């Protein structure tokens, strides 16, 4: 009798839902909804994304709908919301909206169109620069965290430095030296593979090497370094993205390394190894999803600071070259008219502020959501 | 302790050596040559360029240039390409100009962020906390140059005080009170701007440290045995929350030479940042490299000092 009831309840239990079925994403979404500031940040970010993509289409092409480079010298420094004086404009000079929504600048260009064009620059600089830095950071941090105990051997160093010498020779057009050093490099690598004593000395662990590289990179004053490199290279948007990316990967590398060091010792990684999975699969399929949280947070905040850096560079005159509008250079051009045409300062300034604020708030919210330890507890 | 100091000095010297190589390579492998800064200038004849190249060893291989540069740097003979003045002397003059900004900015940061952070940790979740949180995000996110112009418009239209430069031009023989006030007005805006970001970040950090400590059990014990809340917060909690900030004294050292490029160029402040910016524009390699080197030394010295301070302050840490 007793037996049958217990089986009955067991069957019942199996039928009934065991626990509230909430996926992880659903749970995170609810927590994001609860965090009002972070939710606002996400909403602004999505709006900004849509505006930037729309702006790219509306302002590019030979006959754009909103022409950011249309010069109307007779209509310069008109305040926001002012009506165009139709009688002195040719038909194609009349702004599409029937008014200058954000006013015009000192050449009579429509600030609204220029802001639209600039949105795309801010967006791509933010995302591409952070993308580069996160990729490098994951690579370096993953290497240090997962293979950290392996050694860099003397053969590696000899072979690599000979290869670098070969590269320099190629750059300086010294063919003979190039051939010599590239052969020497290959020979050194061969000796290393054969474990010849002199070429198989452990010098330092990979972890030490990478963390020393991080230390070296952290010694450079970052904005000054970016400014130097951008000033020396030819002005272009891509150089700026690459330089910002190359100088800001250290944080991501440290986070990934720390997470990997902890994850490496966990049982599920051991189990994955015991199953004979390849290293790459363990790293990307099993460890990375657990380590990505802090990286995502720092990436979101990194986008905010990359946008600020780009605006700062544009402001100093090292940004995207002139005919193209960015928020930084609209502001920089407008500073001469700060008392006569304050909208040239305030509109781009407030736009940058709102977008950067949105990314910062969203990033902080993400940190609270992804890190259960930081959740608000009733004390 | 002694072995730690020895080890870390060796390690930091090695790091510094690599920094010197990397910064040298970055500058010299970038496209464009300093001898071609102004190719359209008719005074820049090929002979002159040749003489210039010879005088500054630009015709020699890169590793020789490296050795020449750092020999000159350490013997103090390094001169600017732009005006032939000793670089170290130039940097020292500009450093003295930047110093007041740095001191006032740091004082503002450290005196304002602690009360803000502590109070918002004690009243967490309340109106005060939320207001401070929002404003600190606002200050972190505002572009410095935009904020600078907002403040300039405000001060100039409201108080009718000129704020560009270090002092008002042509105030030569005024009596000292207006003179001092003039200096203070000129100092105020740039240092407030320099401090805003710091205040926002530091007060958030103070808040999270305080929250962390207030969660501990000894705080609960202190509350439970009926101590006055002030005593719990400011004696039991604050003392322990302060520990990480001891180390930050070391980390403000690099700020000495940093000097904000953007703020100094907006306010025409003849400080370090401006000098570095002008050196970059003129491709004045010795100045750029020296600034870079000195700031790397300061970063390393800062981390070293903060490690030592941490060991002194927290007996649990043994490196």
Interface residues (C-beta under 8 A of the other chain):
Chain A: X37 X212 X215 X216 X218 X219 X220 X221 X223 X224 X225 X227 X228 X229 X231 X232 X233 X234 X304 X308 X311 X312 X315 X316 X331 X335 X338 X339 X342 X345 X346 X348 X349 X350 X352 X353 X356 X357 X360 X361 X364 X376 X379
Chain B: X14 X15 X16 X18 X19 X22 X23 X26 X27 X30 X31 X32 X125 X133 X134 X137 X138 X140 X141 X142 X143 X144 X145 X146 X149 X150 X152 X153 X214 X215 X254 X257 X258 X261 X262 X265 X276 X277 X280 X281 X283 X288 X291 X292 X295 X296 X299 X300
